Amino acid sequence: MRPLVSLALAFFAVLAHAQEYPARTVCVISPFSAGGPNDIVARLIAQKLAESLGQPFVVDNRPGAGGNLGTDLAAKAPADGYTLLCAGPGSLILNPLLYKVPYDTARDFAPVSLVATAPNVLVVHPSVAAKSVRELIELARTRPGQLNYASAGTGSASHFAVALFGAMARVELAHVPYRGTGPGINDLISGQVQLAIIGIPPVLPHLKTGKLRALAVTSKGRSPELPEVPTLDEAGVPGYEMNPWYGLLAPAGTPRAIVQRLSAEVSRIVRSAEMREKLAAQSAEPGGGTPVEYAAVIRADTAVYARVIKEAGIKAE
């Protein structure tokens, strides 16, 4: 009977630990710079988790290498629930598919919950002589390799989005990687780079003021925030669809009870009327769901992106 007693004691110890969690500040790593879509979503969910769980959830921006640096930092953090990662397919799927990275998403992370999904938008500087996707494609074909596009870093979702566009439209564009979305937007507004495919929230104010021009969104359907802007599929690149998501993960080995508690809180928060409204203001839709469901999303998208990379001939730079 002793093994059973020991097992029961261990179970109740873990349960008690989860009920006490969190007892101090929790760090939420965003592997991109402040001001970008990932950072915005991370701060929204961190604020609400702090309110519901009674301890600070502090966002720590660790940009670099297309999200690789911050993601690796989270992978190697203690598995005690006090370091979490808010990330998307860029660093969790695309980096590992295109490059040799120091972490393994399936091995090194415990998915907590999907937080939100949000389409990207293809934007150009007003100086670009293209007011539609077809005009942009024609321009790029007359100037191969001369139009520069910004991304949040090599291997990031914004890098992959334009690389996929280039492959499907059969045009050559020059990649300019940045340490996050914010710096890339700044150079896009100033005209140092000509285009980008990027999250809607950080560029929406610049679209309204005319500092940038929207040509298409990447989702299957149009965005409620930009109802007049066609999808890339409608605008001249049939079959194009990329709908990025943002999720919360913990280092592998984090007690299951803590992961389950966080997952339940995230699902409750993102499905609340208040959070739905805040996400809608960022052109995002609420996620939620169990760790098992989020893990299934990661696996399914890994298979899809691997196929697209192979079929489109996208290579690591």
N, C-alpha and C positions, 0 to 999 in steps of 0.2 A: 504493500500500500504506500510505502514511502515515496516511490516515483510519482504516484498520483497526487499525493499531498504536495510534493515539491512543485509539480506542474500547476496545481491549483493556486498555490501561493504566488508563483511567478505571474500567473494570469491576473490575479487580483492586484498585484503590484503594478503591472502595466496599466490596468484599468484605472487605478488610483492616480497614476502619473498623468494619464490622459485627462482625467477629471480636473486635476490641478492646472493643466496646461491652458494658456501660457502663464508662467509665473514671472516673466520678465519680457523685455523688448524682443520682438521678432524682426529679423532683417529680411526684407524682400528684395532680392537682387533683380534689377532690370539690366540686361546686358547691352543696353543702348543708351545714348545720351539723353539728357532731359529734354522734354518738349516733343518727342516723337510719339507715335501711336502706342508703342509698347509701354513707354513711360506713363502716358496718360491713363491707360487701362490699369497699370500696376498701382498707381496712386489712388484711383477710384476704389479698387477692391481693398487696398491696404487700409484706407481710411475707415471703411465700413467694418472690416474685420476688427480693427482696434476698438470701434464703438461697441461691437457685439461681444467681444471676448475680454474687454477690460484692460488690455495692455497695448502699448504702442506697437504698431506695425510700420516700420520705417523703410522707405524705398532707398536702396543703395544703387546708384547708376554706375555700372562698370562696363563702359563701351570698349570696343576694339575687336578687330578681326571678324567683323560681321556677326558679332554676338558671341564669338568663340571664347573670349577671355572671361566674361562674366558667367557664362554657362559652365565653363570648366571650374571656376571658383566655387559655384554652387554645388557641382558634382563632388567636390572634395571637402565640402563642409561637414561638420559633425552631424550625424543623423539623429538629431534630438528635437527637430521641429522648430528650432530657433533660427534656421536659415532656410528660406524658400526661394524659388525661382519663378519669375513671371516671364514667359517667353513664348515664341511662336515657331512656326515651321522653319524659319531661317536658320536658327542655331541648332534646333533639335533634329531637323531632318535634312535640310539642304547642305549645310556644312559637312555633316558626316558622309553624305552621298558624293560630294564633289572633292573633298579634301581629306587629308589625314588629320584627325582632331584627337586631342588627348582624353576624350571622354566617349562613352558609349551610351546613347540615350536610353536604350532598353535596359542596359545593365546598371547604370549609375543613378537612375532617377525613379522615384515612386510618384506616378501621376496622381494629382489631387483632384482637380476638376477643370473642365473647360470653363473659361470666364466669359469670353465674348468672341464673336466673329464679325469681321468688318471688311468690306471691299476696298480696294485701292483705286486710284484714279491716275490716268495718264495725263500729265500736265506739261506744258511747254512755256518757255519765256515768250512774252509778246513779240519779241523781235524775230521769232521763228516764222517764216513765211508759210505757215500751214494752219488752216482753221478747221481741218478735219483729219481723221486718221488716214484716209486715202491720200490726202495732200502731203501728209507727213511721210508716208511711205514713198511717194513719188520723189519728194525732196531728198530723202535719205538715199534713194537709188542713184540720184544724180551727183550726190556728194558722199560716196562710200567712206565710212570711217571718220567723217569730219564733224558729225553731230555728236556732242558729248552728253552722256547721261549720268546723273548722280545716283548713288545708292548709299545705304546705311553701312556698307562694308562689303568686301568680297565674300560671296557665299550667303549674303543676307537675302531675305525674301524680296526686297526691292531690286536687288541685283538679278535674281532669278527671273523676276517678273519681266524685266526688259530683255533679258537674254532670251526668254521664251518668245516674247513679242518679235524680236529680231529674227529668230529662227523660223517662226511661223509666217512672218511677212517677207522673209528672204531679203533682209536689209542688214547692213553692217553699221553698227553704232559703237562709239568709243566709251568705254567704262571708266568712270572717275569715282573710286570708292572713298567714303568718308568714315569718320569714327562716330557714326550715328546719323539719324535723320535730320536733326536740327542744323548742323553745319552744311549739309547738302542743300537744304531748303534756302539757306542764306545765300549760297553761291548761285542757286537757280534764280532767285529773285534779282540778283545783281547782274545776271546774264553771263556769269563765268562758265556755266553749263547750260545746255539748251533744253533738256527734258528730264523727266523722271516718272516712274510709276511708284506711287507713294500713298500712304494712308490719307483718307479724306480730312480728318480733323485738323492736322497742323497746316494744311494748305487752304482750307475753306475761307479763312479771312482774306487771304491773298487773291483768291478767285473772285471774291466779292468786290475787291478794290481794283481789279484789273491788272494786278502785278503778275499774275499767272493766268494761263488759259487752259481750261479743261477740255480734253478731246474725247475721252471715253472712260468708263469704269470697267473694272475687271471681273465683276460678278456676273452671274447668269441673267439677273434682272437688274433694272435700273435702281439707283439709290434714291431713297426718299429725300435726301439732302440735295441731290442734284438731278431732279426728275427730267430736266431738259437735255441731260448729257447721255448719249447712247452708250450701250455696252460695246466692248471691243468686237464681240461677235457680230453685233448689228453694224458696226462702223467699218468693217472691211477685213477683219481677221476671223473668219468662221471657225468656230470651235474653241476660241480662246476663253478660258475661265480660270480665275484664281481668286479664291475667297479666303484670305488669311484669317487665322484665329490666334487667340491669346489664351494661355492656360497657366495654371499654378501647379508647381511640382515641388517635391521635397527630395533630399538626397535618399538614395536607396538605403533601406535598413531603418528608416524612420518608423517608430512604433506604429503598427497598423491602426490602433485606436486613435492616435493623433491625426493620422492621415484621414481617417473616416470622419472625425469631428470637423476638421478643416473643410473637407468636401461638403459635408452637410451645411456648414455655415455659408460657404461660397454659393452653393445652389440656392439656398434661401435668400441670400442677399441679391444675387443677380436677377432673380425672378420677382423681386419686390417692385411695386409700382414706381417708387422713387428711383431705384437703380435702372429700371427700364428706361425711364425718362432721361437719366444722365447718359446712358449708353447711346440712346437714340440721338442725343445732341452731338455725339461723336461718330454718328453714322454707323453705329455698331448694334448688334443684336445680342441679347443675353445668351449665355451658354448654360452652365450647370451640368449636373449629372454625376455619376459615381466615378471613383477611380478606375474601375474596370471599363466603363464606357469611354472615358477619356483616353485610356491606354489603347482602346480599339480604334479611336480616331487617329492617333499617332501611327499605329501600324498600317491602317488603310491608306493614309496620306503618304506614308513612306513608299508603299508599293506604287501609288499613282505617280509620285514625283520621280521615282526611279525609272519608270516606264517612259515618262515624258522626256527626261534627260537623255535617255538612250535614243528615242525616236527623233528628237529634235537635234541630236548631236551636240548638246551643250557640253563644253569642256571647262575644266578648271583653268583659271588664268595664272 
